[in-house]
Amino acid sequence: MPARLGALDYWLFAAIMGLVGIGLLANYSTSVAEGELAFSHFDRQLLWSAAGFVALLTALSLPAKFLRSLAYVAYAVGLLGLLAVFVAGDVQMGARRWITLGPFQAQPSELAKLTVLLGLARFLTDFPRDVGRTWLTVTAIAMALVPMGLIAVEPDLGTSLLFPMLLFIMLAWGGIPLWHLLIILTPVIAVLTSWLLVLHMAVLISLLVIVWFAARRILPLVLTAALYLVIGSATPAMWNKLHPYQQKRLLTFLNPEADPLGSAYQLIQSKIAVGSGGLMGKGFMAGTQTQLKFLPEGHTDFIFSAWGEQFGFIGTMVVTALFLIVFWQGVRLAARCHNPFYSLTAVGIVGLLTAQAMTNLLMTVGYLPVTGVPLPLISYGGSSLIIWMTMGGVLLSISMRWREY
Amino acid sequence: MKNRAAAETIRLWAFLAVGLSIFAVLGTRLFQLQVLQWPEFREKSDHNRFRLIEIVPPRGVLRDRAGRLLVTNRTAYSCYGVPRELWRDPRGMELLNDVLGMPAGVLAKDFVQPNRRSFVPIRLKRDLSFAELSAFEELRDQFPGAFLEVEQKRSYTGKLAPHLVGYVSEVAKEELGKFPDLVMGDLVGKRGLERIYDANLRGIKGRRFSMVNALGQEVGQAEHLHSIPPEAGNELWLTLDLNLQMLAESLLTGKVGAIVALNVRTGGVLAMASSPSYDPEIFAGRLDPRNWAGLMRDPQKPMLNRAVQTMYPPGSTIKMAMLIEGLESGAIDKDWTVSCAGGLQVGDRRFKCWKKEGHGRVNSLRAIEGSCDVYFYRLGLQIGADGVYRALTRFHFGRPTGVDQTSEAAGLVPSVEYYDRRYGVGKWTKGFIPSISIGQGEVLSTPMQLCAYALAMANGGIWRQPYLVQGIYDPRTQRLERIPVQEPQAISAHPDIIELAREGMIRVIWGDAGTARGQRDPDVKIAGKTGTSQNPHGEDHAWFIGFAPVDNPIIASCVLVEFGEGGSKAAAPLSRELMKRFVLAETAGDRPPEDVAEAMD
């Protein structure tokens, strides 16, 4: 059945384009704050959003089945890109994240988000009879952990943590047993509780009880306990292996007042920027926090704070609402897709978008540690913008073809 | 089937529920921050704003070998303004424009308008004069967007040695990538030692937090936030001798040329002067474009460091090197004699000796003493172009000495390959050889290279790399880090041969026919060699290289006087005066106690 433009989800389309537009406005204001004159980062963002729009239209017009046939190739290309960073990557600010392509610098970790997503969607739907089998889940975990590891050592801890989130979302949607999900969550729970022995043990026992009732087998029980105890006891050693700046960020998050000049500076300034915006905001280009350069990273990680200062609660609600529209429409689209690959791809895209957006937004309001994850579709950055608009195009393409099987 | 549909419905609602609750958390938090706590955050934003201000550390000073200050810093005032605030008040801006002495409208057009929306202060003018400062203070109520900031500025003792010190100026926009910790308006070394040792001199920026009001103007220190003091730049301890440098520069007054003096025992540069000179102060604060244009247009090129950046034919000064090659290669022995009748016919060309009536019969020593050209024409023809090449490269001609200066010239020693490349294989004849044998034609050298050669002659054949900075001193740790120099290298020739050539240099002053016998001084016995660099564009350039005292040399020097004609008249007296004063000061009690660096060890 040929796709018709009439079937396009205009809510989704409008929300995505609205977010890009807000991103341009926010970038314009911060680019003025930074006193850039010729070819500012706003100009570049404008250029990239044009390129991103072309990518969006291209993805939209491609049948999503075509993407399915390319999924494994795409996955391999994504991995190669991450490996290329090691061989030919540029070091900036202590991290090796970029490769130079002619006049541009690309961030392969952004591309990997799309390619890993496609690879997982294809893999999890290639073996419908084996869904719920351990080998399928384990292979899927490996498919996500390899790129995650490559990105973690760049180091780009924030971006690498998005991959387990994506994996979890896709596995949960793919219909695997509850106890698989619990085992996947086990390391996270173990790390979070490892600082207090009593808590650590109490949580272990309740976890084992749930797994027992979900699986009714000994092996998962043993596996959960082993994973939990190994990760839990290794956490202190891993902590020591983190870069001092990473430790500082986490500690700062737990107690921002401890270091008001260092890591907490960003957090405090971000909260002041957002909070002082009030209901209506200080007005476009009149945000003193941003314009006086109190707010660091005002055009990348903390662009939402700059936005919130200028446009207040109304402005932040508009952004939140646009992300919510994408989430709401996207998940419902995934639920009505006839084709399981479409369904899983759609949920992967909206799931990752929402997860990344929330990681960033909750950071700017002081609810999550400063992980250095940009706000999708809004933060400055060519690779990120183009990849997210491409993913938007894929989502829109699926919205026109959800009846296909 | 029904079961499955039910499971999918549960899945959908579970996803939507989890997602919605996260959105709800965000929405609630934003409501809390922006609506409920707004007064508190507005207060923080309005009254408790602090700005991170970078404190630029004082740049490291430069000291001479006795610890005397050569370059230091002094305080200067710069005027800053908040463009957004200035833009609002055209009348005040006009007034400030006049106070700062800018051409009408420049402040508005070039500084304020491009940044008119910005709260971030920009520097409007560096290093205000006293008149500008008083006018500013008197009228400051009229332009509340502007303020003064104390900054450091380079200050030079007696305007000495601008060429070797170099200068600092604002970092160029294209260079910012190279220096991650610099911002527009920061100073970096652009030439000479200031550039080479920039990273050592610059120090580490500190920061302080100042309170700023809603206009972005500083209203006081943010006391509760501790500042980090800057770390002053490290000092450069030079090998230079301030007194000798002063003397060298005064000897060149009114002349065009260069003087280099080296410490024979170490290779350290004792003096390095280039004339005409310029006033380094003009770069220290804001650079007046008219001054810059003037310096650049001056036909005598005062910015050029003639001691290391210009190349001239070395003339007869290379004759010792020629003799050493002749003897070392076995082409001649020391009793080889030549009859000079004032010139030599080679093919259809006649090469003249500088002495029209001729030198008569000359042997090796007499050839150096009287600087007989015919002897060296013949010697050159004996050893060939390869021999001349070996003679000069043995003394490191044709490549930079490695002295710590920017844009050091390499000089030129033509090789057979050079001639082949230039004229084609087999298309050139021996006719070039007589010219280069007496240091004319293609051979080019800098005064620094010739002085290093004089040093090697002085100490009996040890070549030392000249250097200016003996160490970098960290005033905080009080530790001196030595700058490594190349190991001394023995010249590849038999000591007796070098000794013979050295004897020739003594005879230049003390022999009956010595070309510089007018420079005899009973107090300090010097040795040397005169030279004349043929200049097709005008009067010849005069050279003198030498060392003193003859018995135990401590100083080697090279003097170049452009358009000075003969070396004996124009250059040798300067060299004698320089070396004499140094040797007397060193042997009398008033020499500096020791090299400061030596005293540290």
Chai-1 contact restraints between the chains, C-beta under 6 A:
chainA,res_idxA,chainB,res_idxB,connection_type,confidence,min_distance_angstrom,max_distance_angstrom,comment,restraint_id
A,V32,B,R117,contact,1.0,0.0,6.0,A-B,restraint_1
A,G35,B,N115,contact,1.0,0.0,6.0,A-B,restraint_2
A,G35,B,S118,contact,1.0,0.0,6.0,A-B,restraint_3
A,G35,B,V120,contact,1.0,0.0,6.0,A-B,restraint_4
A,I272,B,F41,contact,1.0,0.0,6.0,A-B,restraint_5
A,I272,B,K44,contact,1.0,0.0,6.0,A-B,restraint_6
A,I272,B,S45,contact,1.0,0.0,6.0,A-B,restraint_7
A,V274,B,L33,contact,1.0,0.0,6.0,A-B,restraint_8
A,G275,B,L33,contact,1.0,0.0,6.0,A-B,restraint_9
A,G275,B,Q34,contact,1.0,0.0,6.0,A-B,restraint_10
A,G275,B,Q37,contact,1.0,0.0,6.0,A-B,restraint_11
A,G275,B,F41,contact,1.0,0.0,6.0,A-B,restraint_12
A,S276,B,F41,contact,1.0,0.0,6.0,A-B,restraint_13
A,S276,B,R42,contact,1.0,0.0,6.0,A-B,restraint_14
A,S276,B,S45,contact,1.0,0.0,6.0,A-B,restraint_15
A,G277,B,Q34,contact,1.0,0.0,6.0,A-B,restraint_16
A,G278,B,Q34,contact,1.0,0.0,6.0,A-B,restraint_17
A,G278,B,W38,contact,1.0,0.0,6.0,A-B,restraint_18
A,L279,B,V35,contact,1.0,0.0,6.0,A-B,restraint_19
A,M285,B,R117,contact,1.0,0.0,6.0,A-B,restraint_20
A,Q291,B,F119,contact,1.0,0.0,6.0,A-B,restraint_21
A,L292,B,F119,contact,1.0,0.0,6.0,A-B,restraint_22
A,L292,B,G216,contact,1.0,0.0,6.0,A-B,restraint_23
A,K293,B,V120,contact,1.0,0.0,6.0,A-B,restraint_24
A,F313,B,Q34,contact,1.0,0.0,6.0,A-B,restraint_25
A,F313,B,V35,contact,1.0,0.0,6.0,A-B,restraint_26
A,T316,B,L30,contact,1.0,0.0,6.0,A-B,restraint_27
A,T320,B,G27,contact,1.0,0.0,6.0,A-B,restraint_28
A,L324,B,F23,contact,1.0,0.0,6.0,A-B,restraint_29
A,F327,B,G19,contact,1.0,0.0,6.0,A-B,restraint_30
A,V331,B,F15,contact,1.0,0.0,6.0,A-B,restraint_31
A,V331,B,L16,contact,1.0,0.0,6.0,A-B,restraint_32
A,A335,B,L12,contact,1.0,0.0,6.0,A-B,restraint_33
A,M358,B,I22,contact,1.0,0.0,6.0,A-B,restraint_34
A,L361,B,L26,contact,1.0,0.0,6.0,A-B,restraint_35
A,V365,B,R29,contact,1.0,0.0,6.0,A-B,restraint_36
